[in-house]
Amino acid sequence: MFIEKIIKYTGYFTAFVLATLVLLVVYDATARYLFSTGSIALQELEWHLFDVVILLSIAYTLRHNAHVRVDIFYDRFSEKTKSLVNIISAILFILPLSFLIIYIGIGFVEMSFVQQEASSDPGGLKYRWIVKSLMPLAFGFLALQSIKEVIADFKRYKNS
């Protein structure tokens, strides 16, 4: 399925960004503590890469059923009940929240783009709209993955 490939490669991209972030933090800490030098832009880039990792990992985490959940009761449920809980959770919580964040996020990104929002720190990064555009994109991926999961859970529920 198309969405599975998108989420899979987004996960791979996120892993690459995470490795890059680790190297960047090591470089920044080394430069700061050993050579008493640093960069505001570099520190902001670390935060932006952290945003990439967190936001683009949401759908990937759902795809692999590794998201946070209270498993005290869920583990004891039958497969049919688990499927029903997953369907209800996606329809009542994940999808409405995703659509709300997409709806609000697009205006948020648009305003940032129009205002040419940049860091208020001297030497900071420009084009803040790029990182802000990850919000509607990430929750779009989450909505698509949730729909795929609802379809799969509905089939499991029906066949149980």
Backbone as JSON, one array per atom type, in Angstrom:
{
  "sequence": "MFIEKIIKYTGYFTAFVLATLVLLVVYDATARYLFSTGSIALQELEWHLFDVVILLSIAYTLRHNAHVRVDIFYDRFSEKTKSLVNIISAILFILPLSFLIIYIGIGFVEMSFVQQEASSDPGGLKYRWIVKSLMPLAFGFLALQSIKEVIADFKRYKNS",
  "N": [[0.85, -1.19, 0.0], [0.42, 2.29, -0.64], [0.58, 4.27, 1.41], [1.89, 2.87, 3.41], [4.46, 2.58, 2.36], [5.28, 5.26, 2.26], [5.27, 5.92, 5.01], [7.12, 4.06, 5.95], [9.53, 4.84, 4.62], [9.7, 7.4, 5.6], [10.2, 6.83, 8.24], [12.78, 5.7, 7.95], [14.12, 7.96, 7.02], [13.85, 9.59, 9.25], [15.39, 8.16, 11.08], [17.92, 8.57, 9.97], [18.09, 11.36, 10.27], [18.08, 11.47, 13.04], [20.54, 10.23, 13.65], [22.22, 12.11, 12.49], [21.6, 14.28, 14.11], [22.62, 13.41, 16.59], [25.39, 13.4, 16.04], [25.71, 16.12, 15.52], [25.1, 17.26, 18.01], [27.16, 16.19, 19.57], [29.36, 17.39, 18.3], [28.74, 20.11, 18.78], [28.75, 20.24, 21.61], [31.39, 19.51, 22.12], [32.78, 21.58, 20.82], [31.88, 23.74, 22.33], [32.69, 23.2, 25.03], [35.38, 22.42, 24.92], [36.64, 24.22, 23.23], [35.57, 26.67, 23.75], [33.69, 27.89, 22.05], [30.78, 28.54, 20.09], [27.58, 28.27, 18.42], [24.67, 29.98, 17.72], [22.92, 29.41, 15.63], [23.56, 26.75, 15.13], [22.73, 25.52, 17.5], [19.98, 26.04, 17.32], [19.42, 24.61, 15.03], [19.75, 22.04, 16.02], [17.47, 21.85, 17.66], [15.5, 22.05, 15.69], [16.01, 19.76, 14.17], [15.43, 17.88, 16.1], [12.69, 18.34, 16.29], [11.95, 17.36, 13.75], [12.53, 14.64, 14.09], [10.78, 13.88, 16.21], [8.16, 14.65, 15.27], [7.91, 13.4, 12.71], [8.1, 10.79, 13.42], [5.78, 9.93, 14.58], [3.62, 8.71, 13.07], [5.0, 6.5, 12.12], [5.55, 5.14, 14.47], [2.95, 4.44, 15.26], [2.35, 2.73, 13.16], [3.96, 0.55, 13.74], [2.87, -0.29, 16.07], [3.9, 0.69, 18.47], [3.3, 2.75, 20.08], [2.44, 4.81, 22.94], [0.48, 3.38, 25.39], [-1.99, 2.35, 27.72], [-1.38, -0.58, 28.93], [-2.32, -2.27, 30.88], [-4.95, -3.27, 30.97], [-5.43, -3.74, 28.28], [-3.71, -5.78, 27.3], [-4.92, -8.05, 28.27], [-7.23, -8.28, 26.86], [-9.33, -9.84, 24.38], [-8.55, -10.6, 20.92], [-10.55, -9.58, 19.31], [-11.75, -7.64, 20.97], [-9.53, -5.96, 21.35], [-9.23, -5.02, 18.74], [-11.62, -3.58, 18.49], [-11.27, -1.61, 20.48], [-9.06, -0.28, 19.37], [-10.2, 0.7, 16.99], [-12.23, 2.43, 17.96], [-10.63, 4.22, 19.44], [-9.07, 5.38, 17.41], [-11.03, 6.6, 15.8], [-12.4, 8.32, 17.56], [-10.39, 9.8, 18.84], [-7.65, 9.94, 17.67], [-8.01, 10.58, 14.87], [-9.81, 12.93, 14.88], [-8.18, 14.74, 16.38], [-5.9, 14.82, 14.76], [-6.94, 15.94, 12.38], [-7.74, 18.42, 13.36], [-5.27, 19.56, 14.13], [-4.01, 19.63, 11.65], [-5.72, 21.41, 10.29], [-5.51, 23.8, 11.87], [-2.75, 24.03, 11.83], [-2.01, 24.55, 9.15], [-2.76, 27.23, 8.72], [-1.1, 28.36, 10.62], [1.45, 27.79, 9.59], [1.24, 29.18, 7.19], [1.0, 31.84, 8.1], [3.49, 32.16, 9.29], [5.12, 31.91, 7.05], [4.28, 34.09, 5.42], [4.93, 36.24, 7.07], [7.6, 35.95, 7.05], [8.96, 34.68, 9.15], [11.58, 34.42, 11.47], [14.32, 33.41, 13.56], [14.53, 35.08, 16.69], [16.89, 35.45, 17.88], [20.19, 36.79, 17.55], [22.05, 35.74, 14.79], [20.58, 33.49, 14.5], [18.41, 30.97, 12.97], [16.77, 31.35, 9.8], [13.63, 31.26, 8.01], [11.58, 29.88, 9.49], [9.14, 28.78, 8.94], [9.51, 26.42, 7.59], [10.16, 24.35, 9.42], [7.87, 24.53, 10.93], [6.01, 23.65, 9.13], [6.12, 20.97, 9.33], [4.3, 20.14, 11.24], [1.49, 20.05, 10.22], [2.04, 18.25, 8.16], [3.1, 15.94, 9.46], [0.9, 15.18, 11.03], [-0.9, 14.73, 9.04], [0.22, 12.45, 7.88], [-0.13, 10.8, 10.13], [-2.94, 10.71, 10.27], [-3.53, 9.38, 7.86], [-2.21, 6.93, 8.32], [-3.67, 6.1, 10.54], [-6.21, 5.72, 9.43], [-5.63, 3.57, 7.75], [-5.0, 1.7, 9.74], [-7.47, 1.5, 11.06], [-9.02, 0.3, 9.07], [-7.67, -2.17, 8.86], [-8.02, -3.12, 11.49], [-10.8, -3.28, 11.56], [-11.24, -5.34, 9.74], [-9.98, -7.42, 11.15], [-11.63, -7.45, 13.41], [-14.06, -8.19, 12.31], [-13.45, -10.73, 11.38], [-12.95, -12.13, 13.65]],
  "CA": [[0.0, 0.0, 0.0], [1.18, 3.52, -0.83], [0.84, 4.95, 2.68], [2.88, 2.1, 4.14], [5.79, 2.93, 1.83], [5.59, 6.62, 2.71], [5.58, 5.88, 6.44], [8.36, 3.29, 6.08], [10.68, 5.66, 4.23], [9.75, 8.51, 6.55], [10.9, 6.27, 9.39], [14.2, 5.62, 7.61], [14.63, 9.34, 6.98], [13.92, 10.05, 10.64], [16.56, 7.51, 11.7], [19.08, 9.29, 9.46], [18.1, 12.67, 10.92], [18.47, 11.25, 14.44], [21.99, 10.0, 13.67], [22.82, 13.41, 12.22], [21.4, 15.09, 15.32], [23.58, 12.96, 17.6], [26.7, 13.91, 15.64], [25.67, 17.57, 15.67], [25.16, 17.57, 19.44], [28.52, 15.88, 20.01], [30.22, 18.46, 17.79], [28.42, 21.36, 19.47], [29.23, 20.15, 22.99], [32.85, 19.52, 22.07], [33.21, 22.94, 20.47], [31.56, 24.65, 23.42], [33.42, 22.95, 26.27], [36.83, 22.32, 24.73], [37.19, 25.36, 22.49], [34.82, 27.87, 24.17], [33.04, 28.5, 20.9], [29.47, 27.97, 19.85], [26.8, 28.92, 17.4], [23.22, 30.02, 17.96], [22.28, 28.71, 14.51], [23.78, 25.32, 15.33], [21.84, 25.09, 18.58], [18.61, 26.04, 16.81], [19.33, 23.48, 14.1], [19.54, 20.86, 16.85], [16.06, 21.82, 18.04], [14.71, 21.78, 14.49], [16.17, 18.34, 13.84], [14.67, 17.16, 17.12], [11.3, 18.44, 15.83], [11.79, 16.42, 12.64], [12.52, 13.28, 14.64], [9.55, 13.65, 16.99], [6.94, 14.76, 14.46], [7.83, 12.42, 11.63], [8.08, 9.44, 13.98], [4.48, 9.61, 15.17], [2.92, 7.73, 12.25], [5.84, 5.29, 12.07], [5.33, 4.47, 15.76], [1.63, 3.83, 15.19], [2.44, 1.63, 12.19], [4.6, -0.59, 14.39], [2.15, -0.53, 17.32], [4.86, 0.98, 19.54], [2.88, 3.98, 20.73], [2.14, 4.74, 24.36], [-0.88, 2.93, 25.66], [-2.11, 1.71, 29.02], [-1.5, -2.0, 28.6], [-2.78, -3.06, 32.03], [-6.16, -3.98, 30.56], [-5.38, -4.06, 26.85], [-3.05, -7.07, 27.1], [-5.83, -9.14, 28.67], [-8.38, -8.3, 25.96], [-9.3, -10.75, 23.22], [-8.18, -9.9, 19.68], [-11.74, -8.85, 18.86], [-11.88, -6.46, 21.82], [-8.41, -5.08, 21.01], [-9.56, -4.36, 17.47], [-12.68, -2.62, 18.77], [-10.65, -0.5, 21.2], [-8.25, 0.45, 18.39], [-11.11, 1.42, 16.07], [-12.86, 3.54, 18.7], [-9.58, 5.19, 19.76], [-8.7, 6.11, 16.2], [-12.15, 7.42, 15.31], [-12.78, 9.36, 18.53], [-9.28, 10.59, 19.35], [-6.53, 10.2, 16.76], [-8.41, 11.29, 13.64], [-10.22, 14.32, 15.12], [-7.04, 15.55, 16.79], [-5.05, 15.0, 13.58], [-7.58, 16.9, 11.47], [-7.69, 19.73, 14.01], [-3.9, 20.08, 14.04], [-3.79, 19.96, 10.23], [-6.49, 22.62, 9.99], [-4.89, 24.94, 12.54], [-1.35, 24.09, 11.45], [-1.82, 25.17, 7.84], [-2.78, 28.67, 8.94], [0.09, 28.66, 11.41], [2.58, 27.78, 8.65], [1.02, 30.27, 6.24], [1.32, 33.1, 8.77], [4.95, 32.18, 9.45], [5.69, 32.13, 5.71], [3.97, 35.46, 4.99], [5.69, 37.16, 7.91], [9.02, 35.59, 6.93], [9.38, 34.49, 10.54], [12.94, 33.93, 11.68], [14.71, 33.41, 14.96], [14.74, 36.41, 17.27], [18.28, 35.51, 18.35], [21.17, 37.16, 16.52], [22.74, 34.56, 14.26], [19.65, 32.36, 14.47], [17.98, 30.48, 11.67], [15.65, 31.98, 9.1], [12.68, 30.32, 7.39], [10.98, 29.05, 10.53], [7.96, 28.12, 8.39], [9.86, 25.07, 7.13], [9.99, 23.41, 10.53], [6.46, 24.57, 11.34], [5.21, 22.89, 8.16], [6.15, 19.56, 9.74], [3.13, 19.81, 12.06], [0.38, 19.5, 9.43], [2.53, 17.09, 7.4], [3.19, 14.79, 10.37], [-0.44, 14.75, 11.43], [-1.49, 14.16, 7.83], [0.71, 11.06, 7.87], [-0.78, 10.09, 11.23], [-4.33, 10.46, 9.88], [-3.53, 8.33, 6.84], [-1.86, 5.66, 8.97], [-4.81, 5.73, 11.39], [-7.26, 5.18, 8.55], [-5.16, 2.24, 7.37], [-5.13, 0.85, 10.92], [-8.9, 1.27, 11.29], [-9.45, -0.69, 8.08], [-7.1, -3.46, 9.26], [-8.69, -3.55, 12.73], [-12.18, -3.65, 11.22], [-11.16, -6.69, 9.14], [-9.69, -8.36, 12.25], [-12.82, -7.53, 14.25], [-15.08, -8.93, 11.56], [-13.03, -12.12, 11.21], [-12.75, -12.78, 14.98]],
  "C": [[0.89, 1.25, 0.0], [1.54, 4.19, 0.5], [1.89, 4.2, 3.49], [4.3, 2.42, 3.67], [6.21, 4.33, 2.29], [6.03, 6.61, 4.17], [6.89, 5.13, 6.68], [9.58, 4.15, 5.76], [10.81, 6.92, 5.08], [10.47, 8.06, 7.82], [12.4, 6.15, 9.15], [14.85, 7.01, 7.59], [14.81, 9.87, 8.39], [15.11, 9.43, 11.36], [17.84, 8.2, 11.24], [19.21, 10.65, 10.13], [18.54, 12.53, 12.38], [19.97, 11.02, 14.56], [22.74, 11.31, 13.42], [22.73, 14.32, 13.44], [22.4, 14.69, 16.4], [24.97, 13.5, 17.28], [26.79, 15.42, 15.84], [25.79, 17.97, 17.15], [26.55, 17.29, 19.99], [29.48, 16.98, 19.56], [29.99, 19.75, 18.57], [28.95, 21.35, 20.9], [30.75, 20.2, 23.04], [33.38, 20.92, 21.79], [32.99, 23.9, 21.64], [32.47, 24.45, 24.63], [34.93, 22.86, 26.08], [37.43, 23.56, 24.09], [36.5, 26.68, 22.81], [34.23, 28.63, 22.99], [31.69, 27.82, 20.69], [28.72, 28.78, 18.81], [25.32, 28.84, 17.75], [22.51, 29.23, 16.87], [22.42, 27.19, 14.67], [22.87, 24.77, 16.42], [20.39, 25.07, 18.12], [18.4, 24.9, 15.82], [19.12, 22.17, 14.87], [18.07, 20.73, 17.25], [15.18, 21.49, 16.84], [14.82, 20.32, 14.07], [15.44, 17.45, 14.85], [13.17, 17.19, 16.77], [11.03, 17.46, 14.69], [11.65, 15.0, 13.17], [11.2, 12.99, 15.34], [8.32, 13.63, 16.08], [6.82, 13.68, 13.39], [7.86, 10.98, 12.14], [6.7, 9.01, 14.49], [3.76, 8.52, 14.37], [3.68, 6.41, 12.17], [5.64, 4.47, 13.35], [3.97, 3.78, 15.78], [1.65, 2.62, 14.26], [3.0, 0.37, 12.84], [4.01, -0.89, 15.77], [3.07, -0.33, 18.53], [4.5, 2.25, 20.29], [2.55, 3.74, 22.2], [0.68, 4.36, 24.54], [-0.86, 2.31, 27.06], [-2.4, 0.24, 28.77], [-2.0, -2.87, 29.75], [-4.01, -3.89, 31.64], [-6.04, -4.51, 29.14], [-4.76, -5.43, 26.58], [-3.96, -8.25, 27.41], [-7.04, -9.25, 27.74], [-8.2, -9.37, 24.89], [-8.93, -9.93, 21.98], [-9.35, -9.06, 19.16], [-11.92, -7.56, 19.66], [-10.76, -5.47, 21.56], [-8.7, -4.31, 19.73], [-10.62, -3.29, 17.68], [-12.13, -1.39, 19.5], [-9.82, 0.36, 20.25], [-9.12, 1.28, 17.45], [-11.71, 2.64, 16.77], [-11.83, 4.62, 19.02], [-9.21, 6.03, 18.55], [-9.8, 7.06, 15.77], [-12.47, 8.57, 16.26], [-11.63, 10.28, 18.95], [-8.24, 10.95, 18.29], [-6.96, 11.02, 15.55], [-8.92, 12.71, 13.9], [-9.06, 15.23, 15.52], [-6.13, 15.83, 15.59], [-5.64, 16.05, 12.65], [-7.57, 18.31, 12.06], [-6.3, 20.35, 13.88], [-3.55, 20.43, 12.6], [-4.46, 21.28, 9.89], [-5.85, 23.87, 10.6], [-3.46, 25.14, 12.05], [-1.1, 24.74, 10.1], [-1.83, 26.68, 7.94], [-1.56, 29.16, 9.69], [1.32, 28.76, 10.5], [2.46, 28.95, 7.67], [1.4, 31.62, 6.85], [2.84, 33.25, 8.93], [5.64, 32.48, 8.12], [5.5, 33.58, 5.26], [4.78, 36.48, 5.78], [7.2, 36.96, 7.81], [9.65, 35.45, 8.32], [10.78, 33.88, 10.6], [13.21, 33.96, 13.18], [14.9, 34.85, 15.45], [16.17, 36.57, 17.8], [19.21, 35.94, 17.23], [21.95, 35.92, 16.09], [21.87, 33.32, 14.2], [19.21, 32.0, 13.07], [16.8, 31.27, 11.11], [14.7, 30.86, 8.66], [12.08, 29.35, 8.41], [9.75, 28.3, 10.03], [8.27, 26.7, 7.94], [9.64, 24.06, 8.25], [8.54, 23.4, 11.01], [5.58, 23.77, 10.39], [5.23, 21.39, 8.47], [4.92, 19.17, 10.55], [1.97, 19.29, 11.2], [0.81, 18.27, 8.61], [2.54, 15.84, 8.28], [1.81, 14.28, 10.76], [-1.26, 14.29, 10.23], [-1.07, 12.71, 7.68], [0.03, 10.23, 8.94], [-2.23, 9.76, 10.87], [-4.4, 9.34, 8.84], [-3.2, 6.97, 7.45], [-2.99, 5.18, 9.86], [-5.93, 5.14, 10.57], [-6.89, 3.77, 8.11], [-5.32, 1.26, 8.53], [-6.59, 0.53, 11.22], [-9.42, 0.21, 10.32], [-8.95, -2.08, 8.47], [-7.78, -4.0, 10.52], [-10.13, -3.96, 12.47], [-12.21, -5.05, 10.6], [-10.9, -7.74, 10.23], [-10.92, -8.55, 13.13], [-13.88, -8.39, 13.58], [-14.73, -10.43, 11.47], [-12.83, -12.86, 12.54], [-13.99, -13.44, 15.47]]
}
